[in-house]
Amino acid sequence: MLISCIKKRRSIFQFQPQSVPTNVLKQCLEAAIWAPNHRLTEPWRFYVIGPKTHQKLASIYANLRAKKRANTGLSNYQVLYDHAVKKFMAIPQVIFVGQVLDSDPVISKEDYAACACAIQNFQLVAWELELGVQWSTGPILTAAETANLLGIDLAKTSLIAALYIGYPKAIPTSSRQNVKNLTCYYD
Ligand SMILES: Cc1cc2nc3c(=O)[nH]c(=O)nc-3n(C[C@H](O)[C@H](O)[C@H](O)COP(=O)(O)O)c2cc1C
């Protein structure tokens, strides 16, 4: 049942080491593009990361993370960098999601909403196929090095999500408040 998949899906932060089969990823991507999108702008773009690019991204990720944390003086840059590379390399599959930008702010807002719907479609089908996903937003999305590596013009396409994907090692718990606290009914 769809409702059961929706309620059981969790953001996953720890993955088993095995890789994600391409045909499984393709099913998730196929679900993503059937999201509603106003004016059929199809504003989403997907960047599926292979092993060589994953390694290069790990170093971009680690540099950004280590620079930020080294500034707090808690640990030195190299220790933080090495730890962050290990963390990023432990993610079996990374996919970036881009939104094609529109000069009209109303269309841009609608397009962001459509991309979010696409990502949720992706996450739900992934969950049904026993995969876990973490939707991550962080400095790696806006870094010029990331855009250069992926060949993206950030003036035309905004990276809105890094999806970290793999078979879950641990499933966190989560909760929501009762829907009745969030809903008004009118006669
Ligand atoms: C737009 C958006 C951005 C998010 N960015 C992050 C992020 O940067 N890091 C992270 O750990 N989780 C991120 N998440 C995942 C949320 O933290 C997660 O959905 C929330 O904790 C609820 O958990 P659940 O997905 O298991 O229900 C993001 C989710 C959304 C919708």
The ligand as an SDF file (V2000), in Angstrom:
LIG
                    3D

 31 33  0  0  0  0  0  0  0  0999 V2000
   14.6490   20.1710    1.3050 C   0  0  0  0  0  0  0  0  0  0  0  0
   15.2540   19.1450    2.2410 C   0  0  0  0  0  0  0  0  0  0  0  0
   16.5800   19.2660    2.6000 C   0  0  0  0  0  0  0  0  0  0  0  0
   17.1750   18.3360    3.4620 C   0  0  0  0  0  0  0  0  0  0  0  0
   18.5030   18.4700    3.7620 N   0  0  0  0  0  0  0  0  0  0  0  0
   19.0750   17.6040    4.6070 C   0  0  0  0  0  0  0  0  0  0  0  0
   20.4440   17.7280    4.9460 C   0  0  0  0  0  0  0  0  0  0  0  0
   21.1670   18.5950    4.4560 O   0  0  0  0  0  0  0  0  0  0  0  0
   20.9650   16.8410    5.8210 N   0  0  0  0  0  0  0  0  0  0  0  0
   20.1970   15.8540    6.3770 C   0  0  0  0  0  0  0  0  0  0  0  0
   20.7120   15.0920    7.1970 O   0  0  0  0  0  0  0  0  0  0  0  0
   18.8940   15.6840    6.0440 N   0  0  0  0  0  0  0  0  0  0  0  0
   18.3090   16.5410    5.1800 C   0  0  0  0  0  0  0  0  0  0  0  0
   16.9970   16.3700    4.8310 N   0  0  0  0  0  0  0  0  0  0  0  0
   16.2360   15.2170    5.3610 C   0  0  0  0  0  0  0  0  0  0  0  0
   15.4320   15.6260    6.5720 C   0  0  0  0  0  0  0  0  0  0  0  0
   16.3060   15.9410    7.6210 O   0  0  0  0  0  0  0  0  0  0  0  0
   14.5000   14.4580    6.9650 C   0  0  0  0  0  0  0  0  0  0  0  0
   13.5480   14.2980    5.9510 O   0  0  0  0  0  0  0  0  0  0  0  0
   13.7910   14.7140    8.2820 C   0  0  0  0  0  0  0  0  0  0  0  0
   14.6970   14.6210    9.3400 O   0  0  0  0  0  0  0  0  0  0  0  0
   12.6480   13.7490    8.5420 C   0  0  0  0  0  0  0  0  0  0  0  0
   13.1260   12.4140    8.5540 O   0  0  0  0  0  0  0  0  0  0  0  0
   12.4830   11.2950    7.6080 P   0  0  0  0  0  0  0  0  0  0  0  0
   12.8310   11.6940    6.1900 O   0  0  0  0  0  0  0  0  0  0  0  0
   13.1340   10.0160    8.0270 O   0  0  0  0  0  0  0  0  0  0  0  0
   11.0150   11.3020    7.8330 O   0  0  0  0  0  0  0  0  0  0  0  0
   16.3920   17.2800    3.9770 C   0  0  0  0  0  0  0  0  0  0  0  0
   15.0470   17.1560    3.5990 C   0  0  0  0  0  0  0  0  0  0  0  0
   14.4840   18.0760    2.7450 C   0  0  0  0  0  0  0  0  0  0  0  0
   13.0290   17.9210    2.3460 C   0  0  0  0  0  0  0  0  0  0  0  0
  1  2  1  0
  2  3  1  0
  2 30  2  0
  3  4  2  0
  4  5  1  0
  4 28  1  0
  5  6  2  0
  6  7  1  0
  6 13  1  0
  7  8  2  0
  7  9  1  0
  9 10  1  0
 10 11  2  0
 10 12  1  0
 12 13  2  0
 13 14  1  0
 14 15  1  0
 14 28  1  0
 15 16  1  0
 16 17  1  0
 16 18  1  0
 18 19  1  0
 18 20  1  0
 20 21  1  0
 20 22  1  0
 22 23  1  0
 23 24  1  0
 24 25  2  0
 24 26  1  0
 24 27  1  0
 28 29  2  0
 29 30  1  0
 30 31  1  0
M  END
$$$$
